[in-house]
Amino acid sequence: MLMQFVRLIALTLMGFGVTPAQAATLEKPKITIAVGGKSLFYYLPLTIAEQRGYFKDEGLTVEIADFPGGSKALQAMVGGSADMVSGAYEHTINMQAKDIAITSVVLQGRYSGMVLGMPKTKAAGYKSAKDLQNLKIGVTAPGSSTNMLVNNLLAKEGLKPDAVAIIGVGAGSGAVAAMRKGEIDAISNLDPVITRLESAGDIVAVVDTRTAQGMQAVYGGAYGAGCIYLPIEFTRKNPNTTQAVVNAVVRALRWIQQAKPDEIVAAVPPEYYGDDKAIYKTALEKNLEGYSADGRMTMAGARNVYKVLNQFEPTVMAAKIDLGKTFDNSFVEKALKKYK
């Protein structure tokens, strides 16, 4: 009798478009996720989860607040206007050093996907980050992961972050315009911005982390890049809500792995590519290798991020970091049982 009753409840729920897994009460069914440049490929899993209705399937109403760069998205979460961030894993370590406990709950990207580009004339003479000294370098926003890439390159050559002038140019058409107008000497950004500039002959990539070879050269191997991070306290108070978000993102990652490039292009908002659909597809193909296949963060990836930050971030250098608290794979493991 009990089993018959359970089946009846399950069938009733499905009749209303709700699966038994969704029947778990969401502590906070309406949430805000901050992001720094939503149209960038760095955040594609977030867009796919939204556009394909995966958040809704989990019973969530998600508002995605878009900011000019990752550091601005982080500020929104710390300030309380966003519940979580789709952003760079680096911030979990930076914040722990400042006694702010946040954690990554699902990895979206295993490659950072960032590129340092320069006009052909300057690129021809580039040999190392020493050649960047005194240049104006455009990043999505000061303090963002694109800024950290520059800091990392400088640190490897024994240079401090102030060896260059960092200028926030955003993650869209403004970044392209800044490069073309000569307002900056070099640019640290992501696709589709980079491919638009490359295709037009505006820049040449001198550092490229869209490939395994580039990742090895810059970071030495495994790396924790784009992720969903949030206050640890939120995960404790809202475990079902956190699980629902992770379920949706893992499902998006799984879909990206099996989808064809044309299917992915068709899934994103048209404003992402505008009149440059072919260029957008080209950029996508350059980045597909870098997405996580399952959403898991590895300790090896976390350690490499820490090594990078420990070269130039004063607060990280002065703190004792517990990397085990900067990511939590438990929600991913549950999601992977649902979306195999």
C-alpha positions, -999 to 999 in steps of 0.1 A, spaced: 0 0 0 28 24 9 46 19 -25 13 24 -43 8 57 -25 43 69 -33 38 60 -70 5 79 -70 21 110 -55 49 108 -81 25 106 -110 4 134 -96 35 157 -94 46 148 -129 11 157 -141 18 192 -129 52 193 -146 71 186 -113 94 157 -109 98 139 -75 134 154 -72 119 189 -74 94 180 -46 121 189 -20 113 223 -7 135 251 -20 144 274 9 148 303 -15 131 297 -49 139 332 -62 176 340 -63 200 364 -80 232 353 -96 257 380 -104 280 377 -134 308 399 -149 301 399 -187 273 373 -192 279 370 -230 315 359 -226 321 322 -233 336 320 -198 300 320 -186 284 299 -213 271 272 -189 252 298 -170 235 310 -202 227 275 -213 211 267 -179 190 298 -183 181 296 -219 173 259 -219 151 262 -189 172 241 -165 168 265 -136 130 265 -141 130 227 -142 146 228 -108 118 251 -95 140 282 -95 133 317 -106 167 332 -114 176 368 -120 210 372 -136 226 405 -128 252 414 -154 282 436 -144 312 450 -164 336 425 -147 340 398 -122 352 420 -94 319 440 -97 299 408 -95 318 398 -64 310 432 -48 273 427 -55 273 394 -36 294 406 -7 271 437 -5 240 415 -4 224 424 -37 232 389 -52 230 355 -36 259 340 -56 282 346 -85 291 329 -117 327 339 -118 364 331 -112 374 306 -86 403 329 -77 379 350 -57 372 322 -32 408 323 -21 411 361 -21 380 364 1 392 337 25 423 357 30 400 386 40 381 364 64 350 362 41 340 326 37 328 318 2 330 285 -17 328 271 -52 300 246 -56 304 237 -93 332 242 -117 322 255 -151 356 259 -168 389 241 -164 407 265 -187 408 302 -179 401 310 -216 418 344 -213 440 360 -239 465 388 -238 464 404 -272 485 432 -287 485 451 -321 507 432 -347 535 458 -344 538 455 -306 532 417 -307 561 412 -331 585 424 -304 569 406 -274 591 381 -257 579 381 -221 558 402 -197 589 425 -193 577 440 -226 545 451 -210 561 476 -186 546 511 -187 518 500 -211 481 506 -207 464 473 -205 426 469 -209 409 443 -186 372 436 -180 374 454 -147 403 461 -122 406 433 -98 389 408 -121 404 375 -133 416 392 -165 435 416 -143 449 386 -124 462 371 -156 483 402 -162 495 402 -126 505 366 -129 525 372 -161 543 402 -145 551 383 -113 568 355 -132 592 381 -145 597 396 -110 575 426 -117 549 441 -95 513 448 -106 520 486 -108 545 480 -136 516 486 -160 485 508 -161 453 487 -157 422 501 -174 387 487 -171 371 483 -206 343 458 -199 335 426 -217 317 437 -249 318 462 -276 334 488 -253 365 466 -250 367 462 -288 363 499 -293 390 508 -267 415 486 -286 406 499 -320 407 535 -309 442 531 -294 430 539 -259 449 509 -246 482 492 -257 472 457 -250 441 438 -239 435 409 -215 400 396 -222 380 366 -233 359 354 -262 340 365 -282 357 398 -277 392 384 -285 381 365 -316 364 397 -330 396 416 -326 417 387 -340 395 382 -370 397 419 -379 434 420 -376 433 444 -346 454 421 -323 476 391 -322 474 368 -292 507 367 -273 494 347 -244 465 323 -250 449 301 -223 421 287 -246 443 257 -252 459 230 -231 494 241 -243 486 277 -232 472 266 -198 504 245 -192 526 275 -201 508 300 -179 495 279 -150 515 247 -151 485 224 -156 451 218 -139 433 250 -130 401 261 -114 385 288 -136 349 297 -140 326 284 -113 295 292 -92 306 305 -59 286 317 -29 288 323 9 293 291 28 266 303 51 241 303 22 249 267 14 242 258 51 209 277 53 197 268 18 210 233 9 181 225 -14 184 258 -33 221 253 -37 216 218 -50 190 230 -75 215 256 -89 242 230 -92 218 205 -108 210 230 -135 246 240 -142 258 203 -143 230 196 -167 242 225 -189 277 212 -188 265 178 -199 246 193 -227 275 214 -239 297 182 -241 273 165 -265 259 194 -284 272 205 -318 286 240 -322 256 251 -343 232 238 -316 250 259 -290 250 290 -311 212 285 -316 207 282 -279 222 316 -269 204 350 -272 209 365 -307 224 397 -292 254 376 -282 266 374 -318 246 401 -336 257 403 -372 288 382 -365 273 347 -362 302 331 -381 328 348 -359 309 338 -328 309 302 -339 346 304 -346 352 317 -311 330 290 -296 350 263 -313 382 278 -298 368 275 -263 349 242 -262 379 222 -250 380 243 -218 346 235 -202 344 211 -173 328 178 -183 313 171 -149 316 202 -127 341 187 -102 369 209 -88 402 191 -81 427 199 -54 454 201 -80 434 228 -98 429 247 -66 466 245 -57 476 260 -90 453 289 -85 467 295 -50 503 294 -64 494 321 -89 477 344 -63 505 338 -38 529 356 -61 512 390 -61 482 392 -38 494 407 -5 464 394 16 469 359 2 506 360 8 500 370 44 473 345 51 471 308 59 447 294 33 426 263 38 419 253 1 396 226 13 371 253 23 373 271 -10 353 244 -29 326 218 -21 320 190 -46 292 174 -25 265 191 -45 281 181 -78 283 145 -68 245 145 -61 238 163 -94 259 137 -113 237 109 -100 207 127 -116 224 138 -148 247 110 -159 
